[in-house]
Structure formats: structure tokens, C-alpha cells
Amino acid sequence: MTREWLSLSHRFGKCFGLLKKEKTNWWFYWERLFPVMLLMVFLLPVDHFSFLCFLPGLLFLPAASPRFRAILIWLLWTLLSRLWGPFFPTGLLDFLPESMILLAAYVAGRYSQEGKSWWQAVMLALALILFLIFVQAYAAPPYPSAWASPTDPVPFRATGAGLNPNTTGLLLAFLMPILLAGWEERHGVLKKRERYLTGLLFLLTFPALAFTFSRTAWAAAAAGLLFYGGSKKRVFRLRWLLLPLLAASFFSALMLRVQAPWHSSTFQYRWQIWQETWPIMKKYPLTGVGKPALVSYLQATSLGVAHLHNHYWQLTAEKGMPALFIFGWLVYAYLILPFVRKNKLGQLSLLERGMTAALLGQLVAGLTESIWASPLLHFLFWFGFALLDGGN
């Protein structure tokens, strides 16, 4: 009986060893494909299938961290708001894509804590996007005509790979403090030549961001760089903020674009959107109406838009007031508090500072833009959220 038990135990252990080896091989190939998958997210920003390849990484992550449990709370409320919402079951149509983006971003962010392959993918994608923007700026003004109306004092608006100047501008604004952190980091994962390349891309991002003529993106970039530089109490770092002002003084279109933004036709149009959606928010304050019903409502009216151009208004309309409070808790507990605590103890790295600045810049942009309307921006927000995990 003892021999039979030992034989069975040996076979079981051998079988377990094969499974473990197979898992290791899967991890090896997943690691090799990771930069390609991340590059696809940047170059195919509206394709939800580009996020699927990240999901197997959930099997190889360490035990769930507090941030992952917080994300699960967010997903749980999203699901409950769909189940209790007034338009069940159509309200569930966007739950699967949203969950897929969020989980893929979490996997990518947690994995990126261990290496620099994500830097290489980001730099390659940004180089291609900058090249496309400069080609548009040189060869195709006004391009496209739908984004440069006759009433706007702009000769063109570069759209980049996002097919939308606001989306491309917010992408560039997100990357700017991260690139600056990579450039200045002396003890990070980047080599000397890679840091210089990161600095070059950072400088080229300034004119590219200007060519989008996106005031929301400009505000996000300014807020991110102010947070990154100002919180370090080094005045010379604020010089980067003088570059846009210097450029605006030479190009009248840039200066005219930033004058009296609250009285512009763009802001008045967004104010109209917020006013016309107020009745449905008062009617369903707890659960919201869900994204499909909200998009149908916006398309059926004279508004003709797909989102509310305000991140916080959008969350409330889609998921109800509890979602807004949960999101505020996530930002305060997992972005602001860790930053303050580590900054006081002197344990904050430049990359952590840059990523936090990038995320807070997006939150500033959320006042006049739905920052998750683009799958790419939605992915990058949770990517940065997970990258800052650090096991806490």
C-alpha cells in the first residue's frame, strides 16, 4: 500500500512539474510579445481586440494587491449599476469591453514594474505618432477640415494616430511628464543613450502638442508638468512651462486659441450638452443609465455627440453618483496619499512622480473632456495606476 502511494505521489509530482514547465514556457513567450502588444495598443487605439493578448498575464501575476482589490470594487459597482439600471440588459453591452481594457491595463502595468520593455514600446509608438503629426502639419493644412472650422483661428489641427486632435493631444500630455522623468532619472532602468532619446522625444512633443490645437490637452500638460516640477521645489524645472508661452508669442494662432476659452463656441456647445443631459441624471442618480443608453440619447437629440465631454459628468450619467464617490476614493487613496507619504519620506522615484503627474493631468483634462472616451486613454490611465502599485 505504501509503495503504491509513493508511486502515485511521484506520478502526480511529475505531472505537476510538466504543468509548471508549460506555464514557464507560456510566460517566456508572453514576455517576448509584450512590447508588440503594447505597441498595438498605441497604433490601434480604437480596436478592443488589441487588449485581449494581455489577459493571459493574469495567470502569472503575484497575489492580488490592495490596488487590484480596489479595481475589483470598481468593476463590481459597474456591474451592479448595469444590473439595477433602467435599461437592463442592454446596459451590459459595454461591461465586457470596459472590463477587458481595465484588466489588460492592470496586467500591463504590474508587469512593467519589473522591466523596461514598456519604455521601448512607448518610445517607438511616440516616434511614429510624432512623425505622422509633423507630416500632417507640413503637408495637409487644414487637415482634416472637420476639426478646423472657419470660426476657429487655427490653420489646421493634427490628429495623429487617434484620428482626433483632442485624443492625440491628451495622449501627448499624458506622456510628457513620464518622458521628462525618464530623461532626468539617473539610476533608473534606462541606459544613457535611451535617456537622451527620451529627452529628444520630450522636446519634440511640445510642437506636436501645439499642432493639435487642443486647449484641454494643453491644460493637462501644463498641470502635469507643474505638478512634476513644482512638487520637487526646483525652480529650474519650471522652465519647460515657458516653452509653450514663448511659442504662443511667436504664433498668433496659438495665442488666439487660448484667449477667453470660456466664451468660445466649443465651451458653449459643451455647456449645452451638460444642461440637456441633466434631466436624465436627476431621474437615475443611483445607477445611471449605462453607456449604450446614454450614447443613444445623445445621438437621438440635436447634440450629435458620443460622450459628455466631462469625465465626472460622464461617470455619473453612466454609473450613478456612487461611481463618482468610488472613483474619488481610488484617486485619493491610491494616487494622492501614497505620493504625499513617499514624498515626505524621500522614497519617491522620478518615474513615480512623473506617472502620478501624468494621471493627475488627465484628471484636470476630465473637467472638459471624457478622458475614457478613447480605449487608449482608458487603458493608459489604469496602466499608470497599476504601475504605481509597487506591492502596496
LINRAZI-V942398 format. One record per residue. N is the residue number from 0. RES is the residue in one small letter. PSI is psi in degrees with one decimal (NA if undefined). OMEGA is omega in degrees with one decimal (NA if undefined). D_CENTER is the distance of its C-alpha to the mean C-alpha in Angstrom with 1 decimal. Layout:
N_RES_PSI_OMEGA_D_CENTER + N_RES_PSI_OMEGA_D_CENTER
This chain:
0_m_-41.1_-179.9_60.3 + 1_t_-41.2_178.9_58.6 + 2_r_-42.8_179.7_58.5 + 3_e_-39.5_-179.8_56.9 + 4_w_-40.7_178.0_54.2 + 5_l_-39.4_178.3_53.5 + 6_s_-42.8_179.0_53.3 + 7_l_-39.7_179.1_50.9 + 8_s_-38.9_179.5_48.8 + 9_h_-43.1_178.9_48.8 + 10_r_-40.8_179.4_47.8 + 11_f_-42.5_179.1_44.9 + 12_g_-37.3_177.4_43.7 + 13_k_-42.9_177.8_44.0 + 14_c_-42.3_179.4_42.0 + 15_f_-36.3_177.7_39.3 + 16_g_-39.5_176.9_39.3 + 17_l_-41.6_179.1_38.8 + 18_l_-40.5_179.7_35.8 + 19_k_-39.1_178.1_34.4 + 20_k_-40.7_179.1_35.0 + 21_e_-39.7_178.0_33.4 + 22_k_-39.0_178.5_30.3 + 23_t_-41.1_178.4_30.3 + 24_n_-42.6_176.1_30.6 + 25_w_-44.7_-178.8_27.7 + 26_w_-37.9_179.2_25.6 + 27_f_-48.1_-179.6_27.0 + 28_y_-35.5_179.2_26.0 + 29_w_-39.1_177.4_22.5 + 30_e_-42.1_-179.9_22.0 + 31_r_-33.8_-177.7_23.4 + 32_l_-11.7_-173.7_21.1 + 33_f_-48.7_179.0_17.9 + 34_p_-35.5_178.7_17.2 + 35_v_-42.6_179.2_18.2 + 36_m_-41.4_179.8_16.0 + 37_l_-37.1_176.9_12.9 + 38_l_-38.6_177.9_14.4 + 39_m_-35.9_178.9_14.9 + 40_v_-39.5_179.8_11.3 + 41_f_-40.1_-174.3_10.9 + 42_l_-17.3_175.1_14.4 + 43_l_67.4_-168.7_14.4 + 44_p_-15.5_-178.3_11.2 + 45_v_8.5_-177.8_13.2 + 46_d_111.0_-178.7_15.1 + 47_h_-24.2_-178.1_14.5 + 48_f_-18.3_178.4_17.2 + 49_s_-13.0_179.6_15.2 + 50_f_-14.2_-174.5_13.6 + 51_l_-36.2_-174.3_17.2 + 52_c_-17.0_179.1_18.2 + 53_f_-25.7_-169.3_16.0 + 54_l_-34.4_176.4_17.8 + 55_p_-21.1_178.4_21.1 + 56_g_-17.0_176.2_19.5 + 57_l_-28.4_-179.0_19.8 + 58_l_-19.4_-173.3_23.5 + 59_f_-0.9_179.8_23.4 + 60_l_155.3_175.2_21.3 + 61_p_-175.9_-177.9_23.4 + 62_a_151.8_-176.1_24.3 + 63_a_131.8_179.2_21.8 + 64_s_169.2_176.3_20.5 + 65_p_-35.0_179.1_20.3 + 66_r_-37.9_178.7_16.5 + 67_f_-37.6_176.5_16.9 + 68_r_-35.0_175.8_19.6 + 69_a_-38.6_176.3_17.6 + 70_i_-39.7_177.9_15.0 + 71_l_-35.8_175.2_18.2 + 72_i_-41.5_177.6_19.4 + 73_w_-46.2_179.5_16.4 + 74_l_-36.4_179.2_17.1 + 75_l_-45.3_178.5_20.8 + 76_w_-37.0_177.0_20.6 + 77_t_-43.7_179.0_18.6 + 78_l_-44.7_-179.1_21.5 + 79_l_-39.4_178.9_24.2 + 80_s_-30.2_176.1_23.1 + 81_r_-40.6_-178.4_23.4 + 82_l_-37.9_-178.7_26.8 + 83_w_-8.9_-175.1_28.2 + 84_g_166.6_-175.1_26.8 + 85_p_-13.0_-174.7_29.3 + 86_f_37.4_173.5_28.2 + 87_f_136.9_7.5_28.5 + 88_p_0.9_-178.3_28.2 + 89_t_-24.4_178.8_26.3 + 90_g_-15.8_-179.9_23.5 + 91_l_-6.6_-172.8_22.8 + 92_l_-31.6_-177.7_21.9 + 93_d_0.2_-178.3_18.1 + 94_f_-42.0_-179.3_18.1 + 95_l_-48.6_177.4_18.3 + 96_p_-40.0_179.8_15.4 + 97_e_-42.4_178.7_13.1 + 98_s_-39.0_-179.6_14.7 + 99_m_-43.7_178.9_14.4 + 100_i_-45.0_-176.6_10.6 + 101_l_-46.8_-179.1_10.4 + 102_l_-38.2_177.2_13.3 + 103_a_-40.9_179.1_12.4 + 104_a_-38.8_179.2_9.2 + 105_y_-43.6_178.4_11.6 + 106_v_-46.5_-178.7_14.2 + 107_a_-40.1_180.0_12.4 + 108_g_-44.9_179.1_11.4 + 109_r_-41.2_179.1_15.0 + 110_y_-35.8_-175.7_16.6 + 111_s_-11.1_174.5_15.0 + 112_q_-22.1_-172.1_16.9 + 113_e_-13.5_-174.6_20.0 + 114_g_-172.9_-175.5_19.8 + 115_k_9.3_-177.7_18.6 + 116_s_-27.7_178.9_18.1 + 117_w_-31.3_175.7_14.4 + 118_w_-44.0_-178.3_15.3 + 119_q_-42.1_178.5_17.6 + 120_a_-41.9_-179.5_15.3 + 121_v_-43.4_-178.6_12.8 + 122_m_-40.1_178.1_15.8 + 123_l_-45.0_179.2_17.5 + 124_a_-42.8_-179.8_14.7 + 125_l_-39.1_177.7_14.3 + 126_a_-42.0_178.5_18.1 + 127_l_-40.5_-180.0_18.5 + 128_i_-41.7_178.1_16.1 + 129_l_-41.0_177.6_18.0 + 130_f_-44.5_179.4_21.2 + 131_l_-40.7_179.6_20.6 + 132_i_-43.4_-179.0_19.7 + 133_f_-35.0_175.3_23.0 + 134_v_-43.3_177.3_25.0 + 135_q_-43.2_-178.2_24.0 + 136_a_-32.6_-177.5_24.8 + 137_y_-41.9_-166.8_28.1 + 138_a_-13.3_-169.2_29.4 + 139_a_40.3_173.8_28.2 + 140_p_139.6_-12.6_28.4 + 141_p_134.0_-176.8_27.9 + 142_y_132.8_-24.2_25.3 + 143_p_160.3_-174.3_24.5 + 144_s_-27.1_-179.0_27.0 + 145_a_-24.7_-178.2_25.0 + 146_w_-1.5_178.6_22.5 + 147_a_81.9_-176.6_25.3 + 148_s_158.2_-179.2_27.7 + 149_p_-23.6_-178.7_31.2 + 150_t_-15.7_180.0_30.6 + 151_d_138.0_-179.8_27.7 + 152_p_47.8_-178.9_29.0 + 153_v_140.6_178.8_26.8 + 154_p_-26.1_-179.1_28.3 + 155_f_171.7_174.2_25.2 + 156_r_112.2_-179.6_21.5 + 157_a_136.0_-176.7_19.7 + 158_t_-19.6_-179.3_17.2 + 159_g_-149.7_-178.8_16.3 + 160_a_-11.2_-176.8_15.1 + 161_g_-4.3_-179.7_13.0 + 162_l_22.8_-177.4_16.4 + 163_n_122.1_-177.3_15.3 + 164_p_-32.6_179.3_15.6 + 165_n_-42.0_178.1_13.2 + 166_t_-46.1_178.8_10.3 + 167_t_-39.9_178.2_11.4 + 168_g_-41.7_178.2_12.0 + 169_l_-34.0_175.2_8.6 + 170_l_-47.5_179.3_7.4 + 171_l_-39.9_178.3_10.6 + 172_a_-36.0_177.5_10.2 + 173_f_-39.7_-173.9_7.2 + 174_l_-20.9_-172.4_9.5 + 175_m_-53.7_178.9_12.7 + 176_p_-27.7_177.5_13.2 + 177_i_-43.0_176.9_12.3 + 178_l_-41.3_178.6_14.8 + 179_l_-39.0_177.3_17.2 + 180_a_-42.5_177.8_17.2 + 181_g_-34.8_179.0_17.9 + 182_w_-40.8_-174.8_20.6 + 183_e_-15.0_-178.1_22.3 + 184_e_121.6_-179.1_22.1 + 185_r_-20.1_-175.3_25.7 + 186_h_29.1_-178.9_25.7 + 187_g_-160.8_-176.6_22.4 + 188_v_-11.0_-176.4_22.1 + 189_l_142.9_174.7_22.2 + 190_k_173.4_-175.3_25.6 + 191_k_-45.2_-179.8_27.1 + 192_r_-36.1_178.3_26.7 + 193_e_-35.4_177.5_23.1 + 194_r_-39.9_178.1_22.5 + 195_y_-38.9_176.8_24.4 + 196_l_-39.7_176.5_22.4 + 197_t_-40.8_177.6_19.2 + 198_g_-39.3_177.7_21.0 + 199_l_-43.7_178.1_22.1 + 200_l_-36.7_177.6_18.7 + 201_f_-44.8_-179.2_17.7 + 202_l_-38.3_179.5_20.8 + 203_l_-21.4_179.7_20.4 + 204_t_-26.6_179.7_16.9 + 205_f_-55.9_178.4_18.9 + 206_p_-34.4_178.2_21.1 + 207_a_-41.9_178.4_18.4 + 208_l_-37.7_177.5_16.4 + 209_a_-36.7_-177.8_19.8 + 210_f_-18.7_175.6_20.6 + 211_t_-21.4_-178.6_17.8 + 212_f_38.0_179.0_19.7 + 213_s_107.4_-179.1_16.8 + 214_r_-34.3_177.3_17.8 + 215_t_-43.1_178.8_14.7 + 216_a_-37.1_177.1_12.8 + 217_w_-42.8_179.1_15.8 + 218_a_-40.4_178.7_15.7 + 219_a_-42.6_179.2_12.1 + 220_a_-42.8_179.4_13.3 + 221_a_-42.6_179.4_16.6 + 222_a_-43.0_179.8_15.4 + 223_g_-44.8_-179.3_13.3 + 224_l_-35.7_176.0_16.3 + 225_l_-43.7_179.2_18.7 + 226_f_-42.7_-179.0_17.3 + 227_y_-47.2_-176.0_17.3 + 228_g_-43.0_-175.9_20.7 + 229_g_-35.6_-177.7_22.4 + 230_s_-14.4_179.8_21.9 + 231_k_-4.3_177.0_23.7 + 232_k_40.3_174.8_26.7 + 233_r_112.8_-171.0_27.2 + 234_v_-33.6_-174.0_28.0 + 235_f_-20.4_179.1_27.9 + 236_r_-21.0_179.4_24.1 + 237_l_-5.6_-179.8_23.9 + 238_r_-24.9_179.8_25.6 + 239_w_-26.1_179.2_22.4 + 240_l_-16.7_178.7_22.0 + 241_l_-20.6_-179.0_25.4 + 242_l_-47.4_177.7_24.5 + 243_p_-37.2_178.8_22.9 + 244_l_-38.9_177.4_25.9 + 245_l_-41.7_178.4_28.2 + 246_a_-40.0_-179.4_26.8 + 247_a_-31.6_179.7_27.1 + 248_s_-23.8_179.6_30.7 + 249_f_-28.6_-177.0_31.5 + 250_f_112.8_-174.5_29.8 + 251_s_-31.6_-179.3_31.0 + 252_a_-37.3_178.6_28.3 + 253_l_-42.0_179.9_25.6 + 254_m_-42.2_179.4_27.8 + 255_l_-29.3_-178.3_28.7 + 256_r_-29.8_-176.4_25.1 + 257_v_-4.0_-179.6_24.4 + 258_q_131.6_176.5_27.7 + 259_a_58.7_-178.2_28.0 + 260_p_-28.4_-178.0_24.5 + 261_w_-16.5_179.7_25.6 + 262_h_8.0_-178.9_28.5 + 263_s_160.2_178.5_26.8 + 264_s_-30.0_179.2_27.1 + 265_t_-46.6_-179.7_23.3 + 266_f_-38.3_178.4_23.1 + 267_q_-36.8_177.9_26.3 + 268_y_-41.8_179.1_25.0 + 269_r_-37.5_176.0_22.0 + 270_w_-37.6_176.9_24.5 + 271_q_-39.9_178.2_26.5 + 272_i_-46.2_-178.6_23.8 + 273_w_-38.1_-179.9_23.2 + 274_q_-41.2_-175.9_27.0 + 275_e_-18.4_177.2_27.7 + 276_t_-3.9_179.6_25.3 + 277_w_-40.1_-179.7_26.7 + 278_p_-41.0_-178.9_29.6 + 279_i_-26.3_177.0_27.7 + 280_m_-35.1_175.6_25.6 + 281_k_-30.8_-177.5_29.0 + 282_k_-34.1_-178.5_30.4 + 283_y_66.9_-175.9_27.8 + 284_p_-24.3_-174.1_26.4 + 285_l_-45.9_-173.8_26.2 + 286_t_-14.8_-172.8_24.5 + 287_g_-173.7_-177.1_23.2 + 288_v_-6.0_-177.6_23.9 + 289_g_154.3_-176.2_21.0 + 290_k_-45.4_-179.7_18.8 + 291_p_-44.8_180.0_21.6 + 292_a_-36.5_179.6_24.1 + 293_l_-43.6_177.9_22.0 + 294_v_-41.1_178.0_21.3 + 295_s_-41.1_179.4_25.0 + 296_y_-44.5_-178.2_26.0 + 297_l_-36.5_-180.0_24.0 + 298_q_-29.2_-178.0_25.3 + 299_a_-28.5_-179.9_28.8 + 300_t_-175.8_-179.1_29.2 + 301_s_-0.7_-176.8_29.6 + 302_l_-44.3_176.2_26.0 + 303_g_36.6_179.2_24.9 + 304_v_167.0_-179.2_21.1 + 305_a_-10.0_178.0_18.6 + 306_h_175.0_-168.3_16.7 + 307_l_0.4_179.2_17.6 + 308_h_31.8_172.0_15.6 + 309_n_118.8_-173.5_15.1 + 310_h_-43.1_-174.1_12.5 + 311_y_-36.4_172.9_15.2 + 312_w_-40.3_-179.7_17.9 + 313_q_-45.1_179.0_15.9 + 314_l_-42.7_-179.1_15.6 + 315_t_-41.1_-179.4_19.2 + 316_a_-35.5_-177.5_20.4 + 317_e_-45.6_-168.3_18.9 + 318_k_-1.6_178.5_19.4 + 319_g_170.5_-178.6_21.8 + 320_m_-36.8_177.7_22.2 + 321_p_-34.9_179.3_21.9 + 322_a_-38.0_179.0_18.3 + 323_l_-40.3_178.6_17.7 + 324_f_-39.8_177.8_19.8 + 325_i_-42.2_178.7_18.1 + 326_f_-42.3_176.6_14.6 + 327_g_-38.5_176.8_16.5 + 328_w_-42.0_178.7_18.1 + 329_l_-45.2_-178.7_15.0 + 330_v_-45.4_-176.7_13.8 + 331_y_-46.2_-173.3_17.4 + 332_a_-29.6_-171.8_18.5 + 333_y_-4.3_174.0_15.8 + 334_l_-54.3_-173.0_14.2 + 335_i_-51.3_-177.5_17.0 + 336_l_-47.5_177.3_20.1 + 337_p_-36.1_179.0_19.3 + 338_f_-47.9_-179.1_18.6 + 339_v_-43.8_-178.0_21.8 + 340_r_-48.9_-178.4_23.8 + 341_k_-33.2_-179.9_23.0 + 342_n_-38.7_178.4_23.3 + 343_k_-35.3_-178.7_26.8 + 344_l_-5.4_-178.1_27.8 + 345_g_26.0_-177.4_26.7 + 346_q_7.9_-174.9_24.7 + 347_l_122.9_177.8_21.3 + 348_s_164.2_178.6_20.4 + 349_l_-36.1_179.3_18.9 + 350_l_-42.0_177.0_15.9 + 351_e_-39.1_177.9_15.3 + 352_r_-44.9_-179.0_15.9 + 353_g_-41.2_-180.0_13.6 + 354_m_-41.7_177.2_10.5 + 355_t_-40.9_177.4_11.6 + 356_a_-38.9_178.9_12.1 + 357_a_-43.4_-179.7_8.7 + 358_l_-41.7_179.5_7.4 + 359_l_-31.4_173.8_10.7 + 360_g_-38.5_176.4_10.4 + 361_q_-36.3_178.4_7.6 + 362_l_-33.3_174.1_10.1 + 363_v_-42.8_177.8_12.8 + 364_a_-25.5_-179.7_11.5 + 365_g_-12.5_177.3_11.5 + 366_l_-28.3_-178.8_15.2 + 367_t_12.0_-179.3_15.7 + 368_e_145.9_173.5_12.8 + 369_s_96.3_-169.8_11.3 + 370_i_-14.7_176.7_7.6 + 371_w_11.8_177.8_7.4 + 372_a_-28.8_176.2_10.3 + 373_s_130.0_176.4_8.7 + 374_p_-33.0_-179.9_8.3 + 375_l_-47.4_179.8_6.3 + 376_l_-36.3_175.4_3.4 + 377_h_-45.2_178.8_4.7 + 378_f_-46.0_-175.3_5.1 + 379_l_-33.0_178.9_2.8 + 380_f_-50.6_-179.2_3.2 + 381_w_-26.0_173.4_6.5 + 382_f_-50.1_177.5_7.0 + 383_g_-36.7_177.6_7.3 + 384_f_-42.5_179.9_9.1 + 385_a_-33.5_-179.7_11.4 + 386_l_-29.7_179.5_12.0 + 387_l_2.1_-174.6_13.4 + 388_d_-60.0_178.0_15.7 + 389_g_17.4_179.5_18.7 + 390_g_2.2_-179.1_20.9 + 391_n_NA_NA_21.1
